[in-house]
Amino acid sequence: MQAEGIGGISATASPTATSSGSVSNQAVQILQGTAVTNSYGGQIQCQGPTLTTTGYVNRAKSFGLPYEPFYWDPVYDLSDLDEDGLLDNPGDVLFFKKTRTGQKDNHNWNVGLSIQATIPLDGGLQERCKTAVDTQLKLQQQVLANRRLDFEVSRLKHCGELMLKGIRFAPKSPFAKVCADVKINYPTPHTHPISVVPAAASSAAKKTQP
């Protein structure tokens, strides 16, 4: 818009608008893996609820190019020694001063924690799997108890047979404790009196009875 010829004054309007902005998008991706599977032997495998936690740290840095931390600002000669309202040395530069631009790098840190829970929808399958696990564990414990019994009986048998033959470990042997709790009970000799009646005397006694 221009206005001319008004009182010999010329006016010019030139509005200027400047807009600038920046957008930074950051995302954290979680890749779902397989659920934790527990095996108990006997081809029994169970998958329970899974809780996954993922920590992350992101850093963003932005800066302008070319990087100019300062610039040289000229200082002009503004002297008016004759005080006539006009500069004595217009346009003369006395010196240059160092002026900071204020240009800085921008840093952005993001710290967070992501939590994801995986829960099976069919709870009945989980309960039956747990029951099968309990049964399998009892079977394994019983097998272990049977093998322990076989070992103890075999140890008792061999130690007893060797002791009867007078064979045993030396007291200071590290293996002496293998048969330390085995004892042999020898039968105590004893006698019973037996009365013998002759056959002829027994027949005569029977005939004299009324």
Salt bridges, closest charged atoms under 4 A:
ASP105 OD2 - LYS61 NZ 3.90
GLU152 OE2 - ARG148 NH2 2.95
GLU152 OE1 - ARG155 NH2 2.84
ASP181 OD1 - ARG155 NH1 2.80
